[in-house]
Structure formats: C-alpha cells, structure tokens
Amino acid sequence: MIRTIQSLSLFTVFLTFVVTVESIAQMPKATVNVNIEKLTQQETKDKLINFKNDLEEYINNHDWTDNTHRYDIPVQVDIMIERAKPTSFEDRWDALFVISNGSDFQESDKRWTFAYRQGDVFNHGGDFHSLTSMLDFYIYIMLGQEIDKKTKTGGTSFYEKANEIVQLSKFSEFFQTGWKERSNRIAKILSEDNIKLRELEYFFVQATQWMRLDNRKTTSQYLRVILIRLKEIDPEKEGLNRFYQLHHLELARLFSVNGLNDELTELSTLDPSNIETYRQFLTKGQ
C-alpha cells in the first residue's frame, strides 16, 4: 500500500531541526569564445581582435559575491557575431549569446545588439551598458541558481540584481532589443509562484549531501519533503520538467537505496516521462 503524507506537519517540523550545509559563494571563471565567421571584411573582423580578452578580464577580475569563502565555477560564454552595424560615432553588433556552467545551467539569447570598439574601458555597476549589462544579467541569474542550491531561496539577492539591470535597460535609447523578454524571464524567476520550484534544488542537494555522509534518516526526510513539493507544484509549471530531466536518475536511486519504494511509486506517477527509470529501481527494491 502506498504511504501518503497527509499534511505538511512533517515538512514544518523537519525544517526546524535539520542542519543546513554552509553557503559558500561562487566565483565565475569564464572562457569566452567569439565566432566571427559571418563577417566578410577583414577590417571589420580586426575590430574584434581584443574582444574575447576584454570580456574574460571583465568577468574574471571581479568579485561577484563579496564573500571571502568561495570556490570557482566554470562559465562558458559563446558569442556568435551576426552582423556589424557601424554608426558615425560607434560600432554596433548583432549577436547570438549563449552562457553555460557546463552542467545544469544554460541560457541562449538570440536578440542582442551591443556597442563595442577597441580600447573601451568596462566598469562594474553604474549605468546600463549594452554589452556588459548582458553579461551581468545572465551571470547574476547563474549565481542565483547556484546559491539557491546552498541556501533555501538564497539566490534571491542575485536575481534582484539581474532585475535591477532590466530596470536600467528601460532608459537605453538605442539598445532595447531583447530586454522585454529578459524582463519577463527574471519576473518569472522572482515570482511567488516559482518559490517552491526553486526550493526543490536546495532539498535535492541536501538529500545528496546527507547521503554521502551515510545519514539515511536525514536523507529520507529530505526525499519526502521533495515529494511533498512535487505534489504541490502544477505539473505544467515551466521549469518542472527541467528538474525531472536533471535529477530523475539520482532521485530514483536515492529513493530505492533508502527503502522508499512506496514514495518512488508516487514519484513515477508524478513524472511519467521517466517511468521506465523508476520501474527499473522499483524492480531492484523488490
């Protein structure tokens, strides 16, 4: 018989005594790749000769978290220059932007126009800049996601910084392209409706870390909390499928090795797209 959790009392009591793994700040270490194959004039290509180094220095020489406890996370930035759009007073560029941490974070943005010329000096903070504000926006989202894993909704301050950039973009006269969509993106992340989904990542990390310490009791408590959360979230919620795709295999293993087969059966009904994986572990647990 499948055991069902009748109320959130377990969830409430559990969170009052569980030990939280200390939050550690992240330092992005970026590699930037610039693709200029679509540019036909060598003179135009030469204008971007220092572009890669300028962006890597901008990202890597900045303390993004203001915290003395830190570890590096890889950041891969790919910029595909689509066309040059010179004006009488500056060089403008249309580009495709992709950023990734090489594991569970990737964002792509097809609507981006920015100004850049050799010798530009880039500073952090202050006014909106069509080039660096794009980098800031997505790096803050990436950091928000990373810190959400360490502290429950701990990434909020970084998401708010991304939102501040969106607000500054509204005062840009020539570089509005794509910022309405970015505004919608960060609004969804910061919405009350998204909190439960953000908390899932924290609970998942806690479950895996306690399992590494062979503390099965606490691991099982976190797994049950994950199941509660999954039941509470709309199955059509944007981002939920991403959680399942990233973690279904490890969730199946954790539920199985901790003897939570009834809960694993419940999980399989919540996530039918990965039912074959769950069935394999259910068979092992019989």
HELIX and SHEET records of a PDB file:
HELIX    1   1 SER A    9  PHE A   17  1                                   9    
HELIX    2   2 GLN A   42  ASP A   46  1                                   5    
HELIX    3   3 PHE A   51  ASN A   60  1                                  10    
HELIX    4   4 THR A  132  LYS A  150  1                                  19    
HELIX    5   5 THR A  156  SER A  169  1                                  14    
HELIX    6   6 TRP A  179  LEU A  190  1                                  12    
HELIX    7   7 GLU A  192  ASN A  194  5                                   3    
HELIX    8   8 ILE A  195  ARG A  212  1                                  18    
HELIX    9   9 ARG A  216  GLU A  232  1                                  17    
HELIX   10  10 LEU A  240  VAL A  257  1                                  18    
HELIX   11  11 ASN A  261  LEU A  270  1                                  10    
HELIX   12  12 PRO A  272  ASN A  274  5                                   3    
HELIX   13  13 ILE A  275  LYS A  284  1                                  10    
SHEET    1   A 4 ALA A  25  ASN A  35  0                                        
SHEET    2   A 4 ARG A  70  PRO A  86  1                                        
SHEET    3   A 4 ASP A  91  SER A 100 -1                                        
SHEET    4   A 4 GLN A 106  ALA A 115 -1                                        
END                                                                             
